[in-house]
Amino acid sequence: MPAETLALLLGRWAVTRDIDDHRTGEHARFDGTATIEEARAGSDLVATYDEAGELVVADRRTPATRRLGYASRGDGSLDVRFADGRHFVDLDLRSGAWEAHHPCAPDSYLVETRVLSPTSFEERWTVRGPAKSYDALTTYERVAGHPATK
């Protein structure tokens, strides 16, 4: 397992996400890429996460993006933040797996992350509450030629 979570994550990833919405009964699929790179000096962020791709729900295709920031927690784990700087979850993959909860009133998010190999990992999201009810499985595969750098 990596000594630090960031060392595992840096690089470019092919992203596949399957989403099952229990309220609508719809299945959605996202295919795209994510780039995790070290942040510029002068920021408390050690890295940024930029995701871009296409979300397909039934016959509707929509471009989709997501941006997150990673701040070091000093022990090899990360504080994952939304693009506006608010805390999302902590992430610690030094043992190969991590579970985090994010309360997003009125709903609750359970995010389970598991390292599958040095070149792949997955996230399982279980979201429940009065506003949302869905499960999502995201698989990340390192893009050849884009190894992690530190």
C-alpha positions, 0 to 999 in steps of 0.5 A: 500500500502507498505510504501516502494517499496522494502518492497513489492518486496523482496522475490521469485516470479513466473514469467510469461511473454507474448510478442507480437512482432509486427514486426515478428507477433510472440508470445513468452512466458517466464516462470520462477522465480525471486528472489529479495534479499537485496544486500551485505553491501558495495554496493550502491545497496539495492537489486538485481533482478535475473530472470531465466527461459525458453523463448518459441517462436513457437517451439524454447525453450531457457534458459533466464536470467536477472539481475537488481540492485535496489538502494534506492532513499531515499524516499521509491522509487528505482532506477532500474539499469541494471547489468552493473550499468546503470540507467534503470528506477525509480520505486515507488510502494507506491501508488500501480502503477507507470509509467516510460519511458526509452529512448533506442535509437532509441526506447522508452520503457514505463513500467507500473507497478501495484500492484494487491495484497500483493502477486502479481503485473504486468508490462506492457511494450510498446516498439516502434521505428524503431528497435523494436515494441512489447508489453509484460505483466509480472505477478509476483506471490509470491512463497509460503514460501518466504515472503518478508523480511526487 
